[in-house]
Amino acid sequence: MAGGSYPAFMASPTVPAKGAAEHELPTSLIDRLASHVASGGGDTATIPTPFTGEPLATVPLSSADDVRAAYRRAREAQRAWARLPVRERVKPFLRLQDALVDRREEILDVIQLETGKARRHALEEFLDVALCSLYYARRAPGLLKPRRRQGMMPGVTRVQELRHPKGVVALIAPWNYPFALGASDIAPALMAGNAVIHKPDTQTCLSSLWVLDLLIELGLPRDVWQIAVGDPAEIGDPLLEEADYVSFTGSTRGGRAIAEKVAPKLVAYSLELGGKNPMIVMPDADVERTARGAVRACFTNAGQLCISIERMYVHEDVYDRFVPRFVEIVKGMKLGAGLDFSAEMGSLTYPRQLEAVTRHVDQAVKEGATVLAGGRARPDIGPLFYEPTILTDVDEGMDLCANETFGPVVSIYKYRDEDEVVARANDTQYGLNASIWTKNPARGRRLAARIQAGTVNINDGYGAAYASYDSPMGGMKQSGVGRRHGAEGLLKFTEVQTIASQHVLDLEPPGSMDYDRFASLMATGVKLMKKLRIK
């Protein structure tokens, strides 16, 4: 189905895979990784590769008792780990970057084969772990050092702020970016002196086991990071019941369930949740640059990215030039299952994602939406491939309009002025990420400040903000609680303690002075401290 004067439908080109043997991992590697699962040797799970549906690996599953035992080991290991100076705790992570570079091809293969993503998108995960962990390894000693704070009475009240680890952190990572959203969050938690019980998604646990195996080789004590693999119905409750802090990345529905579980314990948590992220193309945008940037913003990891763009608002002055060019580029995208950089987009990861994407698109088309590109599955490439898809004429009655699709689908809308586009961009329960394209960055920043999203990228889809590790990243509204990255991304894993000592004068009238005179002196002191800018 095509609309207007746009090019007729054309299937996205494919990149042929190199054969079945390419989609396998060495048995010795799988056995070594499986040995790191916190399991007593009970049930197992077979992980298929999304590229073909064929078995990739078999891993042991953790039981509820296995998780409780992991917590016992973790608490003992954490006490010794926390006693180490911070500069000792960061050493395995300072060694990690060189080791990652040396073994880059291996981890890229693992990520691709368990997720189905294109290699260029697996590379983003590799870079995230390397750079984010290095950021915290360099800065953790400074962030965690004791700090002097201003006391109540200058020179008389001396105050020190200390940071203590929470204890044992439960970290639940998603399947879409398993390497990045596991290791990159676990690194600051460990550097802060905590132990971690980590639950990755079973389908994508191999990359987490891979980096754990590597860090143990680089000097990380074995029990300070443990990985539990299993069904949330089996291990979810013990995972949350014993946690001193919970970190979760996933759906808004899952985040609400976790918040309800831990609320009675008054355990703190951070949640990065869903998004229905807008992109705004301003009238002065560079059409070619914006169209190519939109491809990456919308279709990285086949759209299975919380900060991916799913809604695009294009100014009426540039709409008729931008949209045809965007459609042309998208129709020329190369899809493939090869373990090289030739494919521009890979596969979806789960059958349920293919079903969700198909349902959203089919319902929208049935109710009047127009497909400009894509709009169909591609079983000729692999069981879970779906073409990058662009739609117009999407209205509020369609699931695609307001609900997160989490697939390679974007809907395009025309707008007239900034007030209108701000209102439409903000008309959502979510507030995770946004993107603005303009030749005038100052104007873009002014517009960005009006968007209700935790990160806003100007002339980029998501990476500029996300990979700026010195700045916090997270969501507003139903897109989450708390932040990763920046100082907060490490300090959230600590308990802050204030120690104040009083010297020379007590906080009561000295000697025989009555309270009336003492109150007058204190009031005079307040005015004097303001005048002298002591306070």
N, C-alpha and C positions, 0 to 999 in steps of 0.2 A: 504494500500500500504506500503510495507516494503522494505528495501534495504540492500544489503550486508549480513553480518553475524549477524546482529542485531536481537534481539528477535522478534518473530512474533507479529503482532498487538494484543493488549489485552485491553479491556475496563477498564478505571480507576474504582476501587471499589467505592462504595457509602456508605454513612452513612445515614440510614433512619431518617427522621424527626419524631418528637414526635406527630404530629397531627395538625389539623388546628388551634386549640386554642393557640398553641405555637406562631403562627405568628400573634398575635394581641397585641395591647397596650390598657391599661385601658382608657375608655372614659374620665374619670376625668383628666387624664394626657394630653390627646390630647386637650381637651377643654382649659386647663390652658395654654398650649403652644400656641395654636391658638390665644389666647387673646393678645399675644405680637406682632402680625403682625401689621405693620403700615397700617391700612385699615379703610375705612369709612363704611365697611359693604356691599360692592357690590358683585361682582362675587366671586365664590369659586372654588377650584380645589381639586380633589380627587387624593390622592397619593396611588398607588398600592405598595405592597411589591414585589420586584423582585423574591423572592423565589417561589411565587405561582401565581402572577398576580392578586390576590384578593385585594380589597380596604383595605388600612391600616389606613388612616386618611383623613379628609376633612379640608382644611385650607382656610381662606379668602385670596383673592388676592388684591394687592395694585394697585391703579390707578396712573396716572401721577399726579393728584391733591394730592393724598395721599403722594406721594414722596415729593412734594413741601412743603406740610404742615409739614412733618417730618423734612425737612431742617430748617424750621422756628423754630420748637421746639428745634432742635439740636443746633442752633446758640445761642439761649438764654441759654440753659443748659451748653454749652461749655464755655461761659464766666465765669460762676460761678465755673465750674470744673477746669478751668485753673488757677484760683486764689488760689486754694488750694495748700498747699505745696506738693511736690512730695511724701513725706513720708505718706501723707494722701491719695493720689491717689492710692498708691500701696496696701493699706490695704485690699480691697476686693479680690485682687489676692493672697495675702499671706494667706487668709482664704480659698481660692479655693481648694488647694491641699487636705486638710483634708476632705472637703465636697465631692470632687470627689471620694476619696477612699471610703468614707462611702456609696456613691450611685453608685458605680462602676457597679453593675449588671444592674441597670436600664439604664444607658447610653449605655452600651454595647448592650443591647437589641434594643434600639432605633437605634443605628448606623447600626446594622445588618439588621434590618427589613426595613430600608429605602434604604440601598445600596445593600443588597444581599451578602455582603462579609462574609468570615469566621470569627468566633469570635476571633481567634488569630490575625487576621489583624485589627479587630475593636479595640483590645487591644492596638495596636500600636498608634491608634489615641488618645485613652485615655491617654497613657503615654506621648505623644507629648504635649497635652494641659497642663497636670499637670507639666511637667518638663520645658517646654519652658516658660510658664507664671511665674513659680517660678524663673527661671533665670533672667527675666527682672524685676520682683518685687524686687529682691535682688540688682540689678545693676542700676536700673533707677535713683535713687537719685545721684549716682556718675556720671553717664553719662550726666545728665542734669544740674549739678551744674555749676555756672559761673567759667570760667577758665582764669587765667592770661596768656597772650601771650607776646612774646618778642616785644618790641616797635621798632620804627625806630631808635631812639636815646636812647641807654641804660641809664636808670636813669632819662631821660628827657621826653620820650614818654611812657606813661603807657597805656596798652591795656587790655581790658577785652572782652571775648567771651561769649555771652549769647545765650541760646536756647529757642525759642518761638514755641508753637504749630502752625501747619499749619492752623488749624481752624476746618473744617468739612471734614473728609476723606470719600470718596466713596470706599468701599471695595467689590469687586465682587469675590465670592468664587466658586470653582468648585464642581461638584457632586461626584467626586471619593473619596475625603477625606474631607467631609463637616465639620466634627467636628474639625479636626486638622487645616485645611487651612482656617477656619473661625476664631475660637477663638484664635489660636496661633499668627495670624497676628494682630488681633484686640487688643489683650492685650497690646503690646507695643505702638500702636497708642493711646490708651486711657491713658496709663501711661504718655505719652508725653504731655498730656493736651488737646488732640483733642476730638471731638465727632465723631461718626462713623455712617454713613448710610450704612447698609450692605445688599447686595443682594446675598443670597444663591440661588442655583438651587432649583426650586420648588420641584422636586422629593426628595431632600435631605435637606429640610429646618428644619426638626424636631430637629435634633441634635443641630443646632445653636440656635433655640428657647429654647431648653432645658438648654443650658449653660447660655443664657441671663437670663432666669427665675431664675437660681441658683445665678448668680452674683447680681441680684437685691435683692434677699433674703440676700446676704452677704454684702450689703451696697452700691452697685453701683447706682448712681442716675439714675432714670428711663429713661430719654431722651438722655443721652450721648451715648447710643448704641441703635439704632433702626433698625429693620429688615423689609425690603420691599420684598414682595414675588410677583412675576409676570413675565409676558412675556417681554423679552428685547425690543420687538417692542413697547410695551406700556410704560414701565417705564425706558428704557435705556437712552433716551435723557435727561429727567429731572434729572436722577441720575448723569449723567456726567456734565450737564450744570452748576450745582450749587456747584460742588465739588471744594475744595481747594487743593486736592491731590487725586490721583486715584491709588489704588492697585488692581491688577488683576492677577489671576492665571487661566490658561486655555490654549486654543489652540493658535498656532502662528497666525492663521487667525484672531481669536478674538482679540488678542493683537494688531495686525496692525490696525484693525478697531477702537479700543479704542484710540490708539495713534493719528490717523487722526482726531478723534472727538475732543480731548482736545488740539491739537496743536495750533489752533487759539487763545485759551485762555492763552497759555503759562503756563499751569498748569503742575506741575511735576507729574511723575508717575513711578511706578515699575511694571514690568511684568515678571512673571515666566511662560514660554510657553512650547512648545512641546520638545520631545527628541526622538532620535533613538539611544539609548545608547549602547556602545560596552562593551563587557567583553573579557579580554585577559587572556588566560590560558598559562602560561609560561612552558617551558620544565621541570622545576624542581617542578612544582605544586604537592601538595599532592592530589592524584586523589580522594580519598574518601571525604576528607574535601571539595574539590572544587566542586565535583558533588552535594553534599548536599547543599553547599552554593549557587550553581547555581539555585537550585529549588526555594529558597527564592528570589533570585535576579530576576528571570524571572516571577514567578507565584504568588507572593504576590498580594492580592486583584485582583486575576484573570488577572494580567498583566495591570490593569487599574491604572497605577502609572506613572507619568511623568518621574521618575528616574528609572523605571524598565528597565531591560536588554532585548533588542530585537535582538541584533547581538552578536554572540559569535565566537571568533577567537581562535582556539586551535592549539598549536604547533604540527608539524608533529611527533615529537618524543613521544608525549603522547596521540595523537589523538585516536589511536586504543585501548587504555586502558580507557581513560576518557569517550568517547562518549557512549560505551555500558553500562557503569555503570550509567551515567546520564540518559540514556533512561530507564534502569531498575527501577531506583528510581521514575522517572516521571510516568511510567506505574502503579506503586504501590500507587500513591497518592490517598487519600480518598477525594471524593467530597461529599458535603452534605449541607443541609439547616437548620441544627439544631442550636439551641441557646446554644451551648456548644462548647468545644474545640476539639471535635473529628474530625471535617472536616479539611483537609489541604488546601482546596480551595473552595470558594463559587461560587456565581453566578456573571454573568455580571449584570450591573445595568439597562441598557436601551436596548430595542429591536434594536435600531440603532447600538449599539455596537456589538450585536450578528451578525447583517447583515454585518457590516464592517469586522469583524474577518472572517466570513464565506467567504466573497468575496475575501479577501486577500489570504486565504489558498487555496480556490478552483481555483483561477486564477493561483497561483504558481504551483499547482499540474498539472493543465491542460497544463502548459507550460514547464513541465519537472522536477519540484521539487519532492523530495522524502520525504514522511512522515515516520519518525522513531517512533513517538508516537503521540497519539491523532488524531486530524484532523477532528473531527465531533462534532456536537451539541449533548446535552444529555437531550432531553425533558422528558425522563423518570424520571429525578430527579426534574426538574423544567423548566419553559419556557425559561429561559435565560442562562442555563448552557452550557458551551463548554469545552471540555476536554483540559487539558494542552498539548500543541502541540510542537513538535520538527521537523524541516525540514532541509534537506540538498539540495545541488544542486540548490540553489536559486541564480539567476543572476540578473544583473542590469536592465533587461527589465521587471521585475516583480514589482508590486506595493509594495509587501512585503519587497523588498530589501532596498529601500530608504525612504519610507513613514512610518510614525508612525502608527502602528496597534492598539495600546492601548488595548491589549487583551492578553490572555494566549498563546502567540506564540513566539518562538525564532527560528532563523535560525543559523546554525553552518557552519563555514568555516575553512579550514585548512590553516596554514601559515608556512613559513620557518624561517624568521629572524625578528629582531626587527624593522629595517627600513621599511620592508614591512608592518608589522602589524600596525605601527604608521601611515603610509600613508593611510591604509585602514580604520583604526578607525577614522581618521580625515576627510575622504572623505564623508562629509555629511554637509547639511546646518545647522544641529543642533550642540549644544555643552553644554548639560546640565550635564550629569553624565557619569562616566565610572568606570569599575571595573577591577582590575588586581590581579591575583592569582599566588603566588610564595612563596617558602620557604626562599627567600632572600629579606626581606623588603627593604633593602637599594637599591638593584637593582630595585625593584618595584617602589620606589620613584623616581629614575632617569628616569625610563620609564614614570611614571605618569606626570612628568614635561613636557613631549613632547606631551601629549594628550590635545587637545583643548576642554576642558570641565570645567565647573565651579567647579565641585567636582569630585575627583577621589578617590575611595576606594581600599585599598590593603587588600586582603583576606576577603573582605566583598562586598556585592552587592551595598548597598546604605546607610544603617543605620548608619555606623560608622561616615561618614561625616555629614549626615543630622542631626543626633541627637547630634552632638557636637555644642551646641548652642552658644558657645563663638566664633565660626568661621562663617564667612559669607557663605551663600548658594544661588546660582543662576546660570544663564546660560550665555554662550558665543554665539556669532553668532545669529542665529534665535531662540535661546532658551530663550531669554529674555533680560531685561534691569533692572539693579538694583539688590539688594540682600535682602534676609531676614536673620535673625539670626545675632549674633554678634552685635557690637556697631551700625553698619549701619542699622540693622533691626529695631532699635528704632530711631536713629537720622535722618533717611530719612523722618520721620513724623514731623520734626521740621524745622523752618527757623532759620538760624544762623545769629546773629547780632554782629558786632564788634563795640565796643565803645573805642575810643582812646582819651586820654587827654594829652595835651602838658603842660609841667612845666618848669619854669625858662627861657628857651630859646625858641624863636619863630623860625619858619622855614623860616627865611629871615635874611639878614645881620643886626646885632645889631648896634644901634646908627648910627654913620656916616660912618661905614665901607662900602666901595664900593663893587660891585658884583664880581670884579676880585679877590680881596683878599678873599672874602667869598667863592668863588668857589675853590680857592687854599686850604683854610682851610678844606672845606668839602672833597676834594680829599685826602688830607693828613689823614683826619679822617677815610676814607674808608680803606686806607692801614693799619692804626693803628688797626682798629677793626679786620681786617683779621689776622694781626700778633699776636694780643692778644687773638684770637679765641672768640672775643665777638660776632662776626657774623659768 
